[in-house]
Structure formats: C-alpha cells, structure tokens
Amino acid sequence: MSKTFYVTTSIPYANAVPHVGHAMEFIMADVLARYHRQQGAAVIYGSGSDEHGSKIAETAEMLGKKPEDLAAEMSKVFQQLHKDLNSTPDIFIRTTDKKHIKSAQAIWKNLQKSIYKGKYEGWYDVKQEEFVPENQVDKARTNPNHPQAYQRLSEENYFFKLSDFTDRIKQVIDSEEFVVVPLTRRNEILSLLKEGLEDISISRPKDKLAWGIPVPGDTTQVMYVWVEALMNYITMLDYPEGENFQKFWPANVQIVGKDISRFHAAIWPAMLMALDIPLPKQLYVHGFITMNGEKMSKSIGNVVAPAEILDKYGLDAMRYYFLRHIPSYGDGDFTWERFDAVYHGELANELGNAVQRVASMINRYQQGVIGEYPHPDHDTGPYHEALENQQFDKALEWVWELVRGLNVFIEQEKPWQLAKKPDQSHLREVLAACVGDVLQIAELLTPFLPQTSETIQKIFKDGYVHNYSGVLFPRVESEL
Ligand code: MSP
C-alpha cells in the first residue's frame, strides 16, 4: 500500500472576503500536498468554509441577506481564491453540506458520555465565536483585538467535559505522540494545560441563534459553531464509516494560525479522545502577517487583498514571498517595498537570470543541444528535513543556496571564454553541469512554485533548449 498523507487548513468563516492570512495558510497546505504527491504518497488536502454561527448570522442580517445566501456567496469566493493561488485541495467541505451535517450529528451522538446539560451565565465574543470566562473580562467588556462588545448570555446549553482530558492531552503533547510546532506554541499550550481545562458550552438555544446544526434529540438547541467546525476534519473523510476516514485518518499535519491554536491543541484533541479515535500527528501553528508592522484591519484601512498582489506580481511571486519571507515559525511583515525588492532581487535577478543565462549560452555555443547531463550530487537532506518540520522558509533558503551557487559557478567557469578555445569539451561539461543544477532546482521548487518549475522543465526538455518566449520574472514597474 502506498503511503498516505492528509493535510488540512483551518476553515475560514464565510462572512467576509479572504485576506492574505487565509492565502498564506492555503499556500502552505498546498506545498505540503504537492510535496507528498511528488514523493509518491496518496494525498488528501482538505480545506473548506465555516458557515454557521452568530458571526455569519449577524453579518447576513446587517447586509439584509439570508445567512445561507451570504455563506454560499463567500464560500465561492474562498474556492476561487484556491484556484487563483494554484492551491489544490482534494476536498473542500462546506459546513452547510448535508454530508457534514449528518456526520456532525453522528459525532455528537458518539460524544454523549462526555456531554451534560447545564446553565451558561457569562459573556460571548461574537467576532471570535468564543464563550469568554468571567476572569478574562475587563471593565470594557470587549476583546482588546477588536471593538465589538461582548454579549451577555444567560442560557441553558450542553457542556462538554473538557476538564476530564487535561492530563491525557498534556501527556500526549509531552510524549510527542501529538506534536505541536513550533516549540513556542507547544510551550504556550502546555502552560495552559498546567492551569487545567474547564468544561465548555457546546450548544446554543435555538431561539437565540437559529443558524446552526440541530443537536440530535433536542430541537431547542443548535451546536456551538466551533465544536461543529472542528468536526470538519473528519466529516470531510466521511466519518465514521467512510473509506477515506479509514485510510487517511489521523491527519499528518493540521495547519492553523496562532489565534486558534487553543481550539486545535486542547478542545479538538479532547473531542477525539472522547470519540476514541487517534489524534492528528502534527499541529503546525503559523504566525500572523502584519502590514508595515501593524495588524491588518479594516478600520486601519491597511488590508491587502490577495488579488492585488497576484495581479501585479503574479502567482509564484506571491507564493514565494509568503513562504520564504514570512518566517514559518513566527510573525512576518508585508510591505510593498519589500515585496518588490524580493521579486526583482531573488526571483528575477537570481533565479530568472540563472535559467536565462544557461539557456542562452546553450543556444549560442551549442545550437541549443544539451547532450548528456549529470545528476548533481548535492545532499538534499536539509531541504527534506525542513519540509518535514513545516520550515518552508528554510527549505527555500536551501534551494536558493543552489541558485546562488549556480550563478557563482557560471562566473567562475566563464563559458564565454571557454567557447573561444579550439577544444569545446570543457565548455560542454560546464554547460551540462549547469543544466543538471537548473533541473534539480526546478524539481525542488515544484511544490513551491509549480508554474515556474514547469516552465523551467519545458525549456530544458528532451536534450535541447526550447525557446521560451518570455522572461520568467519580467520587470514590474512600480510607483513605490
Ligand atoms: N472559522 C475559524 C476556523 C475554524 S477551523 C475548524 C476561523 N476562521 S478565520 O477566518 O477567522 O481564520 C482562518 C485562518 O486565518 C486562521 O488560521 C487564522 O489564524 C488565519 N489568519 C487570520 N488573520 C491572519 C493574519 N493576519 N495572518 C496570518 N493568518 C491569519 O478562525
């Protein structure tokens, strides 16, 4: 049986258009999916849209729309973003899909032993879709990260015995049966677990919030959106009976942002333990993208839409920047100046030139004939190791060592001087070595820059240089 690989993104709320943070997460998952496909594994890359809950109900009301219409519209926008980014999910789940609803209700039933009815008296943060414990609420009664005031709730709902699972979760994280990367995030979770987890509300009364999945056997309650959304990672595999579930669960890597790591490193593992099914192997927590050092927000007016970058610099440039220049293990900044410098410096001048020079020298000195070329003997171990640990930045840095090395090699060997010698054998050897390097670079870039890598491979296909009418990374005039 071939190896399997299952990677997921978080599923964004379908209440607003996507921003670059969503785009980065999709690209990361896509790189892993493409990398493992390239290694011969059977891969499922899962993504989707989170469509129930107060946030969507409220936005829809404000816009004078039905929640289902708003969610359908926004879900399409997210699906289009995947296409625009060349991101290739095998499954895109909408939490309003019948399949998700049916499976979520089956999960609820299987969680029965850990569920009890109680009364919630406290605060709710609609923007974050979170019940906020009293000891975290200050006088302003708002979350410092956004201006919307908390709602006061006093209602009957179902609770999940999260407190039962503190020790077991701590133990699986400690033993690395459940790996949380990077270390800073792992430590954060461990210190949260030290304080102990409290039981959480997992439903809302239907008369207060109708936009949710009905709790099986109780027509007065709908499921709390987070709990239902977390289930997507197995409902998309057709839990409990589905073939995909049998074959692909547990997930190899789940990718989420730092603001939602608690849900994924505490509540989700507890749910899985209560269901008695294995935990994902790895939870990878990425950081936040800031704009000129500031949080991106509509009120500051500094939100960059993915389409703006794509239109101006193209797809692979965007993939490159977010994977190489936003640190894989931390936060990172986007500025147009920096993007422009990276585009012209690293993509056009370093990679683009190397490819162009090799192709044009073979055209000029050997009438386009490449001949036999060696397979380079660079040790690619560090590249693979970086990818095993979701260090996209490190993996690309390593490929760039090869790109720079190739440019240095060309400068040192000076094929234009070798071409003047009567014996052309050394020239042939040098150019063949360059082709070997270029093709290895293209292969290693396949998961990251699929279009560019394909173009490079086409240029050097079948033993001779195919003329490529264009430049890999044409100059972009900017008004910066
Ligand atoms: N719907 C929930 C996820 C449910 S998963 C079962 C949600 N949606 S979200 O749209 O608010 O966020 C989706 C992802 O985008 C999260 O991983 C979040 O961390 C990420 N980002 C949101 N803002 C971001 C940045 N500025 N930078 C990078 N990622 C960011 O949470």
Boltz pocket constraint, residues with backbone or C-beta under 6 A from the ligand:
constraints:
  - pocket:
      binder: B
      contacts: [[A, 9], [A, 10], [A, 11], [A, 12], [A, 13], [A, 20], [A, 21], [A, 22], [A, 24], [A, 25], [A, 50], [A, 226], [A, 229], [A, 230], [A, 231], [A, 232], [A, 255], [A, 256], [A, 257], [A, 258], [A, 259], [A, 260], [A, 286], [A, 287], [A, 288], [A, 289], [A, 290], [A, 296]]
      max_distance: 6.0
